[in-house]
């Protein structure tokens, strides 16, 4: 199997969304990457992209942020990803605790005509799942089992992997929020989204974001609302707080250090935005997370 990065001129030059084309080997609907051990995820998001097939992922260690459609999702190992055909996404690793992932591309030809259409509908309710819920634990375990079957190459491994994928999709369909995001709307503001994902700790003037998208400021605001249901400034806060959540759960840093590292000059401003987006203060979240750590985290 090969993954070929390709895109039309309009997408490459104007929309900055890359189509990653997967060429499967004849008779093999699966591709596991890497083959033998998980690969390290980049610490800087390179580009928004999409596939024409299902992509499953298993994070074995580390943490980071996933951007899927209009969602900004902090993740920490162990967790799984379920990304459907056509869903625009990007991810980056926490520099201080790099994430390692397995990814599985799945040719949807393995799904028969008898399978429910909802299996490939592109649910955006829960693209990243961990062991904090029963459904998340089940899906994470099933993805791990798919990786095991593809690595072991035992008799019947392919057939077993096919049924495991069906189980993953049926379980994941239960988590759908029955809402669809138009990919082209997100593509229009993708240069700004990619820029924010890499520069959220720095000032991100709306004029700069508009220039990246070749739009006026007013047009950018309107298209941001259309694609992401928020203003550019609100999206920056969403990304910053997502990054802070990862740091709170995975690093021995003080809250003040995290505040500055994600781009806030004032601790009060950081606390206000954190509570607005998460429903709790950074300290409250850290105290809740302490139960999962063997050593105390700094104040």
Buried (B, 14 or more C-beta within 10 A) or exposed (E): BEEEEEBEEEBBEBBBBBBBBBEBEEEEBBBBBEEEEBBEBBBEBEBBBBBEBBBBBBBBBBBBBBBBBBBBBBBBBBBBBBBBBBBBBBBBBBEBBBBBBBBBBBBBEBBEEEBEEBBBBBBBEBBBBBBEEEEBBBBBBBBBBBBBBBBEEEEEBBEBBBEBBBBBBEBBBEBBEEEEBEBEBBBBBBBBBBBBBBBBBEEBEBEEBBBBBEBEBEBBBEBBBEBBEBBBEBBBBBBBBBBBBBBBBBBEBEBBEBBBBBBBEEBEEBBBBBBEBBEEBBEEBBEEBEEEEEEEBEE
